[in-house]
Amino acid sequence: MKIDNIILADCKIISITIEEREIVIKSEKGYDIIEKRYIPDITIHIKDWEVFQIKMYISDKPFGKFSEIILEKNLETFDLIQEIEAVSDSLILKGYSKEAGYWIHYCFTNATTYVYAG
């Protein structure tokens, strides 16, 4: 499976493991846009990136202007991954944080990515 063929929008994230140069994200299911069906137990394995940042977007009021914060400590994990953007050497996962409920991005440059079921 390829990362740009999977949609995880509204699929529960079961776990996220963040280590030195490796992240493993497990989802209850994902939608394969090629096969046009949901596939249970999706794992996304991302490793050996050149750059990795977690960005969080915070607003002090509903519909207010958002401030972007780069997280270096107290890393946020996803409750939901709503968008996956894979273009050239860039991978961005976007969704809601489990801990704070804010919109976050995981941004990778030159990462090795594997997606598999089971």
Secondary structure by P-SEA (a helix, b strand, c coil): cccccccccccccccccccccbbbbbccccccccccccccbbbbbbccccbbbbbbbbbcccccbbbbbbbcccbbbbccccbbbbcccbbbbbbbbccccccccccccbbbbbbbcc
